[in-house]
Amino acid sequence: MRNLLRFILRYNFQILFLILEMIALLMLVRHNPIPHTRFYTSIQTVNGFIFERSYALRQFLDLRNENDLLARENSRLRGIVYQSSDSEAMLDAIAYSSESLGIFEFIPVRVINNSVNRQSNYITLDKGALSGIHPDMAVVAPDGIVGVVRNVSAHYATVIPILNSKLQISVVLKNTNYFGSLIWDGKNYREAIVNEIPTHIDLAIGDTLVTSGYSALFPPGEMVGTIESFKGLPGGSFRTIRIALSTDFKKLSRVYVIHNRGKEEREEIELLTDEK
């Protein structure tokens, strides 16, 4: 303690100068848009570099889980290919898949930082603008949806996951095609809420929910979760559903950023229609 006081007394002018410099820099960054943007981008790049190095160490120590994930994904893809023994149905499925691949491009990326215990969680990815990633692109995992890209630098991107109260996703019941809004209530990272489901619809525990495709972000049919419970207010027209999310956010490793090549054209024509 005595040595610390002696050090402060000896270099008090230099310490005061550094403090004033930091205050001036913060004021410059906060009140000027261009320095603010450059400073934020630089911080995001540094954070991404640190997260990437720590992720590389975790990945090395977790090779078994990584192999299990790849095996599950291969199994799921094989199931899609061989789900029908009808050759005509198989040809239709292949044609549909080819058409979809022409619209949606899936960019494989790694998760290098992730949080699940906040109200506003976020995820960091190891690729950015140089890999074709831009804000407002959807992100999915092998088991289900993840979230939407928010900010992008040259080499990194951050994602607002569905475990964030600021994000709402349009979803549908797979067996009836009735749609509702998926939101997270901040209670459990394995569960979420779906609102606006009409009371006259027959529901059952275990029913599947998928993305609706009504927005220009997620393709239709991406897995979301299954019904755990549901309830409705007396005299009300809608039910609230609690679902078990298919994506385990504590095990996220490899995900896909989806580039919808038709997004700009679709949004443009919809905007023109809204203006009339």
C-alpha positions in Angstrom: 0.0 0.0 0.0 2.8 2.4 0.9 4.6 1.7 -2.4 1.3 2.3 -4.3 0.9 5.7 -2.6 4.5 6.6 -3.3 4.0 5.6 -7.0 0.9 7.8 -7.3 2.6 10.8 -5.6 5.6 10.4 -7.9 3.7 10.2 -11.2 0.6 12.2 -10.2 0.8 14.6 -13.2 1.2 11.8 -15.7 -1.7 9.9 -14.2 -3.9 13.0 -14.3 -2.9 13.6 -17.9 -3.9 10.0 -18.9 -7.2 10.3 -17.1 -8.0 13.6 -18.9 -7.0 12.1 -22.2 -9.3 9.1 -21.7 -12.2 11.4 -20.8 -11.6 13.5 -23.9 -11.5 10.4 -26.1 -14.8 9.1 -24.7 -16.5 12.4 -25.2 -15.2 12.5 -28.8 -16.4 9.0 -29.6 -19.8 9.5 -27.9 -20.8 12.7 -29.6 -19.4 12.2 -33.1 -21.0 9.5 -35.3 -17.9 8.7 -37.5 -15.5 8.1 -34.6 -18.2 6.3 -32.7 -18.7 3.9 -35.5 -15.0 3.3 -36.0 -14.4 2.8 -32.3 -17.3 0.3 -32.0 -16.1 -1.6 -35.1 -12.6 -1.8 -33.6 -13.8 -3.0 -30.3 -16.0 -5.7 -32.0 -12.9 -6.8 -34.0 -10.8 -7.1 -30.9 -13.5 -9.0 -29.0 -14.0 -11.3 -32.0 -10.3 -12.1 -32.1 -10.3 -12.9 -28.4 -13.4 -15.0 -28.6 -12.1 -16.9 -31.6 -8.9 -17.9 -29.8 -10.8 -19.1 -26.7 -13.3 -21.0 -28.9 -10.4 -22.7 -30.7 -9.2 -24.0 -27.3 -12.7 -25.1 -26.3 -13.2 -26.8 -29.6 -9.9 -28.8 -29.2 -11.1 -30.0 -25.8 -14.5 -30.9 -27.1 -13.8 -32.9 -30.3 -16.2 -35.7 -29.2 -19.2 -33.5 -29.0 -18.2 -31.9 -32.3 -18.2 -35.3 -34.0 -21.5 -36.2 -32.5 -23.1 -33.0 -33.8 -21.8 -33.7 -37.4 -23.1 -37.3 -37.1 -26.6 -36.1 -36.1 -26.7 -33.6 -39.0 -25.6 -36.2 -41.5 -28.3 -38.5 -40.1 -30.9 -35.8 -40.5 -29.9 -35.1 -44.1 -30.0 -38.8 -45.0 -33.4 -39.0 -43.4 -34.6 -36.1 -45.7 -33.2 -37.8 -48.8 -34.7 -41.3 -48.0 -37.9 -40.3 -46.2 -40.0 -41.4 -49.2 -39.8 -44.7 -51.1 -42.0 -43.3 -53.8 -39.7 -42.4 -56.7 -42.0 -39.7 -58.1 -42.3 -38.1 -54.6 -38.5 -38.3 -54.4 -38.1 -36.4 -57.7 -40.5 -33.8 -56.5 -38.5 -33.4 -53.3 -35.2 -33.1 -55.2 -36.7 -30.5 -57.6 -38.1 -28.5 -54.6 -34.7 -28.6 -52.9 -32.9 -27.4 -56.0 -35.3 -24.5 -56.3 -34.8 -23.6 -52.7 -31.0 -23.7 -53.0 -31.3 -21.2 -55.8 -33.0 -18.7 -53.4 -31.3 -19.5 -50.1 -27.6 -19.7 -49.6 -26.4 -21.4 -46.4 -23.0 -20.0 -45.1 -21.4 -22.3 -42.5 -19.9 -20.4 -39.6 -18.6 -21.1 -36.0 -20.0 -19.7 -32.8 -17.1 -18.2 -30.8 -19.0 -16.5 -28.1 -22.5 -17.2 -26.6 -24.7 -16.2 -23.7 -27.9 -17.7 -22.3 -28.3 -16.2 -18.8 -29.2 -12.6 -19.7 -32.4 -10.9 -20.8 -30.7 -9.7 -24.0 -28.4 -12.5 -25.0 -26.1 -12.3 -28.1 -23.9 -14.6 -30.1 -20.6 -13.9 -31.9 -19.7 -15.6 -35.2 -16.2 -16.1 -36.7 -17.2 -14.7 -40.1 -18.3 -11.2 -41.3 -18.8 -9.0 -44.3 -15.9 -10.5 -46.2 -17.7 -13.9 -46.2 -20.9 -12.4 -47.5 -22.7 -11.9 -44.1 -24.8 -8.8 -43.6 -27.2 -7.6 -40.9 -30.8 -9.0 -40.9 -29.7 -12.5 -42.2 -31.3 -15.5 -40.5 -29.1 -18.0 -38.5 -30.0 -21.7 -38.0 -28.4 -24.7 -36.3 -28.6 -28.4 -37.3 -31.4 -28.8 -34.8 -33.4 -25.6 -35.3 -33.5 -21.8 -35.6 -31.0 -19.6 -33.7 -31.6 -15.9 -34.4 -30.9 -12.9 -36.7 -27.6 -11.2 -37.5 -27.4 -7.7 -35.9 -23.9 -6.2 -36.4 -21.1 -7.1 -38.8 -17.5 -6.2 -39.2 -15.0 -7.5 -41.8 -14.3 -10.8 -40.0 -17.0 -11.1 -37.3 -20.7 -10.8 -36.8 -23.0 -10.7 -33.8 -26.4 -12.4 -33.6 -29.6 -11.6 -31.7 -30.8 -15.0 -30.8 -34.4 -16.1 -30.0 -33.2 -16.0 -26.4 -33.6 -12.2 -26.5 -36.8 -10.4 -25.6 -36.3 -7.9 -28.4 -36.7 -10.5 -31.1 -40.0 -12.0 -32.5 -40.2 -14.7 -35.1 -43.3 -15.8 -37.1 -43.9 -19.5 -36.6 -46.6 -22.0 -37.7 -48.1 -25.2 -36.3 -46.8 -27.8 -38.7 -49.9 -29.9 -38.8 -52.4 -27.0 -39.2 -50.4 -24.1 -40.7 -51.9 -21.7 -38.1 -49.3 -19.0 -37.3 -48.3 -17.1 -34.2 -45.4 -15.0 -32.8 -42.5 -16.6 -31.0 -41.0 -14.6 -28.1 -38.7 -15.4 -25.2 -39.9 -14.6 -21.6 -36.4 -14.8 -20.1 -37.1 -17.7 -17.8 -35.5 -20.8 -19.4 -33.0 -21.1 -22.2 -34.7 -24.3 -23.4 -38.2 -22.8 -23.6 -40.1 -20.0 -25.3 -43.7 -18.6 -25.8 -45.9 -18.6 -28.8 -48.8 -16.1 -28.8 -51.8 -15.4 -31.1 -52.9 -19.1 -31.7 -56.7 -19.2 -32.1 -58.6 -21.0 -29.4 -60.6 -23.1 -31.8 -57.5 -24.9 -33.1 -56.9 -28.4 -31.7 -53.6 -28.6 -29.9 -51.7 -31.5 -28.4 -48.5 -31.8 -26.3 -45.6 -32.6 -28.7 -47.1 -30.8 -31.8 -44.3 -29.3 -33.9 -43.8 -25.7 -34.7 -41.7 -24.4 -37.7 -40.9 -21.1 -39.3 -43.7 -19.7 -41.4 -41.7 -18.0 -44.1 -43.9 -15.0 -43.9 -40.9 -12.7 -43.3 -38.0 -12.4 -45.7 -35.6 -13.8 -43.2 -36.2 -17.5 -42.4 -37.1 -20.0 -45.1 -40.4 -21.8 -44.4 -40.2 -25.1 -42.5 -37.2 -24.6 -40.3 -37.6 -26.4 -37.0 -38.5 -24.3 -34.0 -39.7 -26.6 -31.2 -42.6 -28.7 -29.8 -45.5 -27.9 -27.6 -45.0 -28.4 -23.8 -48.2 -26.8 -22.5 -50.9 -24.3 -23.6 -53.6 -22.1 -22.0 -56.1 -19.5 -22.9 -57.8 -16.7 -21.1 -61.5 -17.2 -20.3 -63.6 -15.6 -23.1 -60.5 -14.9 -25.1 -59.9 -15.6 -28.8 -56.2 -16.7 -28.5 -54.1 -19.2 -26.6 -50.6 -18.9 -25.3 -48.3 -21.9 -26.0 -45.1 -22.8 -24.1 -42.7 -24.7 -26.4 -39.5 -26.7 -25.9 -37.0 -25.2 -28.2 -35.3 -27.7 -30.5 -32.0 -25.8 -30.4 -29.8 -26.3 -27.3 -28.1 -22.9 -27.0 -25.6 -24.2 -24.5 -24.2 -26.6 -27.1 -24.0 -24.3 -30.1 -20.9 -24.8 -32.1 -21.5 -24.7 -35.9 -24.4 -22.8 -37.4 -25.5 -21.5 -40.8 -26.2 -17.9 -41.9 -28.9 -17.8 -44.5 -28.6 -15.4 -47.4 -32.0 -15.0 -49.0 -31.2 -13.8 -52.6 -34.8 -12.7 -53.1 -35.1 -10.6 -49.9 -34.4 -7.2 -51.4 -36.9 -7.7 -54.3 -39.6 -9.0 -52.0 -39.2 -6.2 -49.5 -39.3 -3.6 -52.4 -42.5 -4.9 -53.9 -44.1 -5.2 -50.4 -43.1 -1.6 -49.6 -44.6 -0.3 -52.8 -47.9 -2.1 -51.9 -47.9 -0.7 -48.4 -47.5 2.8 -49.7 -50.6 2.6 -51.9 
